[in-house]
């Protein structure tokens, strides 16, 4: 076989050529290295990364990647995430797990999950064919402003209806008008934590935050919707700061963001709030006041 023109060999080929006659085993090793390198390069080009995939690979059903998928399936059944709407995120140590944008929630799989570094806000795992959730900046606000461990965004019809009833002026708290949903003396209110995580303190008096009581007034602020989800960040953060006891923020004509100290609390609070939203709508239909 004729030798290739000078300068056309790769470094690995040059090594193989030089050592073939004296060390067949070295030739095989070099060939293996070349093959492995090509495989890794191809995998990277196809969006495969074993290191990144390790972040979403687990048989534990409560692993964030698995848990997000199972919750999305449930929320679809509740009517909270119809037509790819809504989202969910779980903070696990310094990693933030996020459902993607534009994926049917009932079909979501762990391979669809994005993973972000909490401190740098850089993606550690980013599926090539999917887009990050537009809710991401708002989820991050719940983590940084409330110390939350999980955040859920739903497009619940009951949440939307509450904001419309408030906007109409039919039922409003005398002090907060259309800008807050307020309710009291309903047992399910006891499932709502002041501040959402139950781990912070209120500046006035320094008392520990715990769950609301039957005679407490639950207050959930309402912000106006924007054309793009990420543009809600500023007003959501303002609401979080101005309403230190809230565990959620309603977005008029859109839905609700709910958080908790962990995913279990975020889920139970989202369920409790949706129950209260629906109850309030039904009370309104019957001519009953919810405040």
Secondary structure, DSSP 4 states (H G I P E B T S, - for coil): -PPPPTT-S-HHHHHHHHHTTT-HHHHHHHHHHHHHHHHHHHHHHTT--HHHHGGG--S-TTSHHHHHHHHHHHHHHHTSSGGG--EEEEEETTEEEEPPBS--GGG--GGG-EEEETTT--EEE--TTSB--TTHHHHHHHHHHH--SEEEEE--HHHHHHHHHHHHTSS-BTTTBTTEEEEES-GGGGG-BTTTTS--B-TTTTPBP-BPPTTSEEEEEEE---SSGGGGHHHHHHHHHH-TT-SEEEETTTEEEEEESSHHHHHHHHHHHHHHHHHHHHHHHTT----
